[in-house]
Each structure stands twice: as C-alpha cells, then as structure tokens.
Amino acid sequence: MKYDPRNSLGFLLHDAQRLLRKHFELRGSEYGLSSAQWRLLVILVKEDGAAQARLAELLEIEPISVSRLIDRMVEGGWVERRQDANDRRVRMVFATEKARDAFEKVRSLASDLYDTALAGLSAEERETLFHALRTVCDNLSDGESACGGTQKGTGTAG
C-alpha cells in the first residue's frame, strides 16, 4: 500500500484546524477580528485579565507580536491596558465590555461551527475522538499543561 501523507496524523490535524479557522473567520467576520485576536479575547475573558508576557506564552507567539496585536485591539476598543497593582513594570490587559458582549455572541457561533464539524459522528464517536486527542496532547505535553487543560498522567481538567 502506497503512503498517502493526507492520511497522516500531522496532516489531518493541521487541515482540520485550518478549515475550522477558515470557517470561523468567515462566520465571525462581522466583528473584524482575526482568529489570533479571538484567541486572545477568550483568554482575557476567562482569566479576567493577564500580563502581556503571559499572553505571549499562552498564544505561543513572540512578545513583540502580542504587543502589536494588543495595540490594534486597543485601537478597536476590544481591550485595555492597565498597570499591575503590585508591579508597575507589568502591563495587564483586560477585555472591555464591548469584547465581553461580542464573546457571548461568538461563543454561540463557535458552538454551531463545532456541531457542523462533528456532524455525522455519534455521541460515542465524539467522545472517542476527544479522548484520543487528549491522549495525544498528554503524550506530547512533557508535564506542562496539555490541551483541554489536563495535566499529563492525571486525566483531569485543571
């Protein structure tokens, strides 16, 4: 049997993510935010603010890139920067009310997209898929926080 790279784990994961991002950006285009900006907003809404350095770490991009991303979002009224109450050298970033309102609407949009992506899979197949992906993350996490917030070896949300 001939090897087909389109059936490899890396290709399938990358292609699925690319297609999810493409469809999400099409559906969420009315807000004018990229998927990177949405990812940043999700973090800020869930953590109620974060230091710029922490955002760079969570988004896995360079601090200068996060700074530019935040600059554009400040201009659009999506986020605001504040001095850390404990350390004046640290700039904290918070979602604005505009971002929180949009987040609720977009969470519904994302849920619909996920339903579309998972159409044709039974509840059992979905759970098997999620379990398999969490296992892949745990296997590759080197003890750090893995996908879905699990810790390697614990299998629990964290």
URFENJO-V772050 format. One record per pair of residues at least 24 apart in sequence whose C-alpha atoms are under 6 Angstrom apart, sorted by the first residue. I is the first residue (numbers start at 1). J is the second residue. D is the distance in whole Angstrom. If there is no record, write none. Layout:
((I:J:D) (I:J:D))
This chain:
((44:94:6) (44:95:6) (49:93:5) (49:94:4) (50:92:5) (50:93:5) (51:91:6) (51:92:4))
